Amino acid sequence: MKFPVIEIVDRYAIAVVKYRKTNGANRDELEFYTAQIVELDLDPNNPKLVELIDHHEYVWNLEDDFKKCRIDDLPLDEIGRRALHIRDVGFKRVELKNALAESLDDPVREIKQDHITE
């Protein structure tokens, strides 16, 4: 089974962030996805890819506050605001992934709706 190029690129971006944040604990994972990037002949310094990596790092930092309970003393409305912000930055990730997919001639696009009404 062959994965869409954009999914490999996205997983590579996540693996890069995880590697940075965990002092290399996922070395094997990063090496696997790096090999995939090389096979795709994609420059790791591609500006769109760098922007996607930066975005994943931003999300990691936001979520890290929740995981490490750095929000425990905040008012409930602020915690809710931050949770909604994390949800909303997911839309930016979709935009970045789709722009990169287009630049790589990958026909696969991610579709994420803000909300679904019945």
C-alpha positions as YAML, in Angstrom:
chain: A
units: angstrom
residues:
- id: 1
  name: MET
  ca: [0.00, 0.00, 0.00]
- id: 2
  name: LYS
  ca: [1.41, 3.34, -1.02]
- id: 3
  name: PHE
  ca: [0.64, 6.39, 1.10]
- id: 4
  name: PRO
  ca: [-0.13, 9.76, -0.46]
- id: 5
  name: VAL
  ca: [2.97, 11.93, -0.70]
- id: 6
  name: ILE
  ca: [1.46, 14.61, 1.49]
- id: 7
  name: GLU
  ca: [0.82, 12.16, 4.34]
- id: 8
  name: ILE
  ca: [4.45, 11.02, 4.26]
- id: 9
  name: VAL
  ca: [5.57, 14.65, 4.28]
- id: 10
  name: ASP
  ca: [3.24, 15.46, 7.19]
- id: 11
  name: ARG
  ca: [4.47, 12.49, 9.21]
- id: 12
  name: TYR
  ca: [8.05, 13.51, 8.46]
- id: 13
  name: ALA
  ca: [7.30, 17.02, 9.77]
- id: 14
  name: ILE
  ca: [5.81, 15.59, 12.96]
- id: 15
  name: ALA
  ca: [8.78, 13.25, 13.38]
- id: 16
  name: VAL
  ca: [11.20, 16.18, 13.08]
- id: 17
  name: VAL
  ca: [9.39, 18.06, 15.85]
- id: 18
  name: LYS
  ca: [9.17, 14.97, 18.03]
- id: 19
  name: TYR
  ca: [12.89, 14.37, 17.55]
- id: 20
  name: ARG
  ca: [13.69, 17.93, 18.62]
- id: 21
  name: LYS
  ca: [11.35, 17.84, 21.61]
- id: 22
  name: THR
  ca: [12.35, 14.40, 22.91]
- id: 23
  name: ASN
  ca: [16.10, 14.67, 22.44]
- id: 24
  name: GLY
  ca: [16.08, 12.14, 19.64]
- id: 25
  name: ALA
  ca: [13.92, 9.48, 21.31]
- id: 26
  name: ASN
  ca: [12.28, 8.68, 17.96]
- id: 27
  name: ARG
  ca: [15.48, 8.34, 15.94]
- id: 28
  name: ASP
  ca: [14.25, 5.26, 14.05]
- id: 29
  name: GLU
  ca: [10.98, 6.95, 13.13]
- id: 30
  name: LEU
  ca: [12.75, 10.06, 11.87]
- id: 31
  name: GLU
  ca: [15.25, 7.99, 9.87]
- id: 32
  name: PHE
  ca: [12.37, 6.09, 8.25]
- id: 33
  name: TYR
  ca: [10.56, 9.26, 7.18]
- id: 34
  name: THR
  ca: [13.79, 10.98, 6.16]
- id: 35
  name: ALA
  ca: [14.46, 8.07, 3.79]
- id: 36
  name: GLN
  ca: [10.97, 8.57, 2.36]
- id: 37
  name: ILE
  ca: [11.67, 12.28, 1.84]
- id: 38
  name: VAL
  ca: [14.94, 11.46, 0.08]
- id: 39
  name: GLU
  ca: [13.14, 8.94, -2.13]
- id: 40
  name: LEU
  ca: [10.62, 11.64, -3.05]
- id: 41
  name: ASP
  ca: [13.55, 13.91, -3.95]
- id: 42
  name: LEU
  ca: [12.16, 16.60, -1.65]
- id: 43
  name: ASP
  ca: [14.54, 19.16, -0.23]
- id: 44
  name: PRO
  ca: [14.22, 19.17, 3.60]
- id: 45
  name: ASN
  ca: [14.78, 22.94, 3.39]
- id: 46
  name: ASN
  ca: [11.80, 23.47, 1.10]
- id: 47
  name: PRO
  ca: [10.15, 26.63, 2.52]
- id: 48
  name: LYS
  ca: [6.69, 25.05, 2.52]
- id: 49
  name: LEU
  ca: [8.01, 22.01, 4.38]
- id: 50
  name: VAL
  ca: [9.86, 24.21, 6.88]
- id: 51
  name: GLU
  ca: [6.64, 26.15, 7.46]
- id: 52
  name: LEU
  ca: [4.75, 22.90, 8.08]
- id: 53
  name: ILE
  ca: [7.41, 21.77, 10.57]
- id: 54
  name: ASP
  ca: [7.24, 25.14, 12.34]
- id: 55
  name: HIS
  ca: [3.46, 24.85, 12.52]
- id: 56
  name: HIS
  ca: [3.67, 21.38, 14.05]
- id: 57
  name: GLU
  ca: [6.14, 22.72, 16.61]
- id: 58
  name: TYR
  ca: [3.74, 25.55, 17.48]
- id: 59
  name: VAL
  ca: [0.91, 23.04, 18.01]
- id: 60
  name: TRP
  ca: [3.19, 20.80, 20.07]
- id: 61
  name: ASN
  ca: [3.94, 23.73, 22.38]
- id: 62
  name: LEU
  ca: [0.25, 24.60, 22.76]
- id: 63
  name: GLU
  ca: [-0.70, 21.02, 23.55]
- id: 64
  name: ASP
  ca: [2.27, 20.63, 25.87]
- id: 65
  name: ASP
  ca: [0.75, 23.23, 28.21]
- id: 66
  name: PHE
  ca: [-2.31, 21.01, 28.60]
- id: 67
  name: LYS
  ca: [-0.33, 17.80, 28.99]
- id: 68
  name: LYS
  ca: [1.95, 19.27, 31.65]
- id: 69
  name: CYS
  ca: [-0.93, 20.96, 33.48]
- id: 70
  name: ARG
  ca: [0.52, 24.44, 33.08]
- id: 71
  name: ILE
  ca: [-3.00, 25.73, 32.78]
- id: 72
  name: ASP
  ca: [-4.38, 24.42, 36.08]
- id: 73
  name: ASP
  ca: [-4.52, 27.85, 37.71]
- id: 74
  name: LEU
  ca: [-6.15, 29.56, 34.77]
- id: 75
  name: PRO
  ca: [-9.83, 30.49, 34.69]
- id: 76
  name: LEU
  ca: [-12.06, 28.02, 32.90]
- id: 77
  name: ASP
  ca: [-12.88, 30.48, 30.12]
- id: 78
  name: GLU
  ca: [-9.15, 30.89, 29.34]
- id: 79
  name: ILE
  ca: [-8.66, 27.11, 29.27]
- id: 80
  name: GLY
  ca: [-11.60, 26.86, 26.86]
- id: 81
  name: ARG
  ca: [-10.21, 29.66, 24.71]
- id: 82
  name: ARG
  ca: [-6.88, 27.87, 24.46]
- id: 83
  name: ALA
  ca: [-8.52, 24.56, 23.61]
- id: 84
  name: LEU
  ca: [-10.52, 26.21, 20.83]
- id: 85
  name: HIS
  ca: [-7.36, 27.90, 19.57]
- id: 86
  name: ILE
  ca: [-5.64, 24.51, 19.30]
- id: 87
  name: ARG
  ca: [-8.62, 23.26, 17.29]
- id: 88
  name: ASP
  ca: [-8.50, 26.30, 15.03]
- id: 89
  name: VAL
  ca: [-4.79, 26.02, 14.26]
- id: 90
  name: GLY
  ca: [-5.62, 22.63, 12.81]
- id: 91
  name: PHE
  ca: [-7.17, 24.47, 9.89]
- id: 92
  name: LYS
  ca: [-3.84, 26.18, 9.21]
- id: 93
  name: ARG
  ca: [-2.17, 22.76, 9.14]
- id: 94
  name: VAL
  ca: [-4.63, 21.65, 6.46]
- id: 95
  name: GLU
  ca: [-3.85, 24.77, 4.41]
- id: 96
  name: LEU
  ca: [-0.10, 24.14, 4.70]
- id: 97
  name: LYS
  ca: [-0.42, 20.45, 3.83]
- id: 98
  name: ASN
  ca: [-2.60, 21.18, 0.82]
- id: 99
  name: ALA
  ca: [-0.26, 23.90, -0.47]
- id: 100
  name: LEU
  ca: [2.65, 21.50, -0.17]
- id: 101
  name: ALA
  ca: [0.66, 18.74, -1.88]
- id: 102
  name: GLU
  ca: [-0.07, 21.07, -4.76]
- id: 103
  name: SER
  ca: [3.59, 22.03, -5.11]
- id: 104
  name: LEU
  ca: [4.50, 18.30, -5.19]
- id: 105
  name: ASP
  ca: [1.77, 17.45, -7.73]
- id: 106
  name: ASP
  ca: [0.16, 15.15, -5.18]
- id: 107
  name: PRO
  ca: [-3.52, 14.81, -6.07]
- id: 108
  name: VAL
  ca: [-4.52, 14.04, -2.47]
- id: 109
  name: ARG
  ca: [-5.92, 16.92, -0.42]
- id: 110
  name: GLU
  ca: [-7.13, 17.01, 3.14]
- id: 111
  name: ILE
  ca: [-10.57, 18.45, 3.74]
- id: 112
  name: LYS
  ca: [-11.44, 19.74, 7.16]
- id: 113
  name: GLN
  ca: [-14.66, 21.53, 7.86]
- id: 114
  name: ASP
  ca: [-15.02, 24.14, 10.58]
- id: 115
  name: HIS
  ca: [-18.26, 22.59, 11.69]
- id: 116
  name: ILE
  ca: [-20.93, 20.32, 10.34]
- id: 117
  name: THR
  ca: [-24.55, 21.33, 10.48]
- id: 118
  name: GLU
  ca: [-27.35, 18.86, 10.25]
...
